[in-house]
Amino acid sequence: MKVLQVVSSMNPDQGGVCQGIRNTLPAMASFDCDSDVVCLDGVDDTYGVADSFRVIRLGERIGPWAYSKKLRGWLKKSLADYDVVVINGLWTYHSYAVTSVISELRREGVTNLPRVYVMPHGMLDPWFQRHPSRRLKAYRNWVYWKAAEHRTVRYADGMLFTCRKELELAREPFRPYCPKKEVNVGYGVPSPPGFGPQMKSAFLDACPQAVDRPYLLFISRIHPKKGVDLLLRAYAEIAKSKKGTDVIPLLVVAGPCDSAYAQEMKELARQLHLLAATPTVNDNSTPQVVFPGMLRGDAKWGAFYGCEAFVLPSHQENFGIAVVEALACAKPVLISKQVNIWDEIQECQACLVDDDTQAGTNRLIDRWLHLSPESQREMGQAALRCYQQHYRPESVAARFVTALSGA
């Protein structure tokens, strides 16, 4: 089976859409599935990534809609070479182009056309239409849905989702919504590299405050929807309630710190007396939050392998790659019910879950601190089993190929 993945960009800084493609396509090859990617990046824009599959970069992408005058012509010439086309993501020109070209070719009587599937990667989550900060974008999306995007869903042979919750939530925000088929194929995350001492060293070089100290780990964008403010206030509240002899783990908030919001969160930590003006290695009874910046490579994996647990009280998370990376490192996860895979992880007894509110986040941290060391270890073992059962790329690739074959 020959598959064409269509996506606006393969820039890794764009987040989960292109990462999902990179995670899944190599595993699909073992199922006799030959995959190409066409995107609208510049012809020389490899972003330093050496992909194992063919990436066709058409270039000349213009504006926020990511319009490219080359895409329609390329599709008309090339679609017949493929058995299946997967549209990755919505709201930009690539989804409109595929739908319009397929419709045009059908009107012309062309019969050897590929099956078409849409994978929205969380872009139909109702949070994006309901959050007060997105009112203008929500109206824009509503207009665009009525004018064009509903046809992308209606004319496709099926919709592919990263998890069960995403499938259910996609039914809520827009009308008409008439998919012919809905399939939860999952989202594969590669196994982490095995732990090595250089990982611990790299992390401690980036975060010396964690030397000889237990810590909870947040690693993600420092963005309003991630619930960082809830986490800081919860940590401050717990610090007040603990006696001086109680062990309070360090809180490591790892993510890019150059945004205005990240600076706002650092200032909040100072106001809550959690962030020392000159950070030092404190004893275990002293609460502290550190912002080591974005962690990559050995430093990132050292952070995962060394933490007690991973924490993400997000207001909206379609999947949560970092959540699954923590599971793969045998680490329990402390997450909100707005992380769409929470129920799958809870069924495996690999997490603590609560509301994405201040009270819920307070309870989340407090419950973890009151677990016995044995219970924490058992949850870590369950975390690894959860990863192996649900999120290995090989398992996801098998479901993906089955869905694309029309079975």
Beta strands, then each sheet from edge to edge (+ up, - down):
strand 1: 2-6
strand 2: 34-39
strand 3: 54-57
strand 4: 84-88
strand 5: 115-119
strand 6: 158-161
strand 7: 182-184
strand 8: 215-219
strand 9: 250-254
strand 10: 289-290
strand 11: 309-312
strand 12: 333-336
strand 13: 351-354
sheet 1: 3+ 2+ 1+ 4+ 5+ 6+ 7+
sheet 2: 10+ 9+ 8+ 11+ 12+ 13+
end
